[in-house]
Amino acid sequence: MLTFDENFTRMKKLFKIALLCAAVIGALVSFSSCSKDSMTNSKLIGKWQAETITSGALSLDLNEMLEGEMFITFKRGGEYVTEVVAENGSETTNGTWSYADGILTTNIGGETSDVTVVELTYSRLVLSQKGEILGQEAESTITFKKVR
């Protein structure tokens, strides 16, 4: 079993990944102008609940790992909110996003990250990012379901 500090550190890393995902989605919405982009806009706007994070052969249930839930809400105008609600408290982070050439860029407190949208439907969102996870270089994928 993980200590509170280990769990909190892991939750912060997952939270950053979730925020990046939110930024990518927001960017797609903000820069939509044609009918296809208009459909993407309507798919992204709303509240998404994180379900799993996968890296290589490892797949984890985020809700179990956090002992709570993680949500990202994409709003029109390039803003998003990430919420982590756990037994030991909750945390909310606000950020902005932009989108260009298939890359969603998020900005949270001056820290910028890029994420790739792998799949987007009206009920499912899959985001991917390369980076360091638990001390090793890896590609991770986070799957979300739309809750409203």
Legacy VTK file of the C-alpha trace (Angstrom):
# vtk DataFile Version 3.0
C-alpha trace
ASCII
DATASET POLYDATA
POINTS 148 float
0.000 0.000 0.000
1.271 3.456 -0.872
1.929 6.121 1.741
-0.005 9.366 1.629
3.025 11.204 0.148
3.524 8.552 -2.571
-0.187 8.594 -3.368
-0.228 12.421 -3.472
2.820 12.525 -5.773
1.217 9.973 -8.087
-2.069 11.906 -8.023
-0.241 15.141 -8.961
1.385 13.414 -11.970
-1.972 12.063 -13.117
-3.544 15.444 -12.538
-0.954 17.078 -14.840
-1.695 14.491 -17.521
-5.419 15.134 -17.175
-4.894 18.870 -17.482
-2.885 18.353 -20.640
-5.686 16.287 -22.047
-8.129 19.039 -21.260
-5.994 21.597 -23.016
-5.914 19.508 -26.186
-9.657 19.195 -26.221
-10.178 22.893 -25.567
-7.897 23.844 -28.416
-9.837 21.717 -30.840
-13.011 23.478 -29.803
-11.594 26.994 -29.913
-10.232 26.857 -33.438
-13.155 25.171 -35.134
-14.563 26.921 -38.196
-15.772 24.390 -40.759
-18.625 21.899 -40.308
-16.248 19.062 -39.384
-14.599 21.287 -36.761
-18.047 22.316 -35.590
-18.848 18.647 -34.899
-15.540 18.297 -33.000
-16.476 21.349 -30.953
-19.786 19.857 -29.856
-18.083 16.541 -29.027
-15.481 18.135 -26.752
-17.552 20.627 -24.799
-18.712 19.168 -21.505
-17.541 17.200 -18.484
-15.315 14.120 -18.933
-14.441 11.537 -16.277
-11.030 9.861 -16.425
-11.295 6.063 -16.432
-7.939 4.423 -17.164
-4.320 5.274 -17.776
-2.289 2.861 -19.896
1.446 2.723 -20.492
2.828 -0.283 -22.340
1.268 -3.418 -20.857
0.271 -1.614 -17.637
-3.316 -0.366 -17.375
-4.601 1.245 -14.175
-8.091 2.233 -13.070
-7.615 5.907 -12.155
-10.586 5.980 -9.805
-9.177 3.073 -7.782
-5.686 4.528 -7.780
-6.863 7.951 -6.630
-9.477 6.494 -4.289
-11.785 9.035 -5.888
-12.589 10.548 -9.283
-10.922 12.869 -11.800
-12.899 15.134 -14.138
-12.031 17.585 -16.914
-14.597 20.132 -18.068
-13.975 21.828 -21.421
-15.593 25.194 -21.891
-16.101 27.300 -24.984
-13.486 30.017 -25.321
-10.363 27.976 -24.558
-10.673 27.436 -20.820
-10.888 24.168 -18.913
-11.179 22.966 -15.313
-9.715 19.785 -13.857
-11.131 18.377 -10.618
-9.761 15.535 -8.521
-12.217 14.439 -5.838
-10.759 11.888 -3.401
-11.456 10.592 0.088
-8.667 12.736 1.540
-9.789 15.965 -0.158
-10.222 17.571 -3.532
-8.226 19.795 -5.859
-9.343 22.030 -8.717
-7.055 23.482 -11.384
-7.933 25.978 -14.106
-6.038 26.306 -17.355
-6.121 27.427 -20.959
-5.510 25.557 -24.185
-4.741 26.054 -27.868
-4.753 23.711 -30.850
-2.660 23.475 -34.024
-1.741 20.628 -36.390
-3.329 17.873 -34.269
-1.535 18.890 -31.061
-3.400 20.214 -28.044
-1.283 22.560 -25.959
-2.309 23.282 -22.389
-1.068 25.951 -20.038
-1.393 25.689 -16.285
0.337 28.321 -14.188
2.909 28.996 -16.895
3.707 25.298 -17.474
2.941 24.217 -21.046
2.327 20.633 -22.232
1.313 18.963 -25.513
-1.120 16.050 -25.926
-2.419 14.106 -28.962
-6.118 13.217 -29.399
-6.237 9.526 -30.388
-10.025 9.071 -30.377
-12.994 11.402 -29.922
-16.669 10.476 -30.035
-19.658 11.968 -28.242
-19.073 9.578 -25.330
-15.370 8.611 -25.396
-12.096 10.545 -25.448
-8.605 9.007 -25.651
-5.523 11.200 -25.189
-1.870 10.229 -25.580
1.368 11.804 -24.419
5.031 10.849 -24.344
6.941 11.722 -21.195
8.316 10.479 -17.925
6.096 8.238 -15.821
7.348 6.995 -12.481
10.932 7.760 -13.503
10.923 6.146 -16.963
10.361 7.498 -20.473
7.057 6.129 -21.789
3.967 6.867 -23.837
0.817 7.010 -21.774
-2.825 7.003 -22.846
-5.751 8.235 -20.755
-9.316 7.189 -21.551
-12.280 9.380 -20.552
-16.041 8.943 -20.671
-18.392 11.882 -21.066
-20.641 12.432 -18.065
-22.493 15.559 -19.301
LINES 1 149
148 0 1 2 3 4 5 6 7 8 9 10 11 12 13 14 15 16 17 18 19 20 21 22 23 24 25 26 27 28 29 30 31 32 33 34 35 36 37 38 39 40 41 42 43 44 45 46 47 48 49 50 51 52 53 54 55 56 57 58 59 60 61 62 63 64 65 66 67 68 69 70 71 72 73 74 75 76 77 78 79 80 81 82 83 84 85 86 87 88 89 90 91 92 93 94 95 96 97 98 99 100 101 102 103 104 105 106 107 108 109 110 111 112 113 114 115 116 117 118 119 120 121 122 123 124 125 126 127 128 129 130 131 132 133 134 135 136 137 138 139 140 141 142 143 144 145 146 147
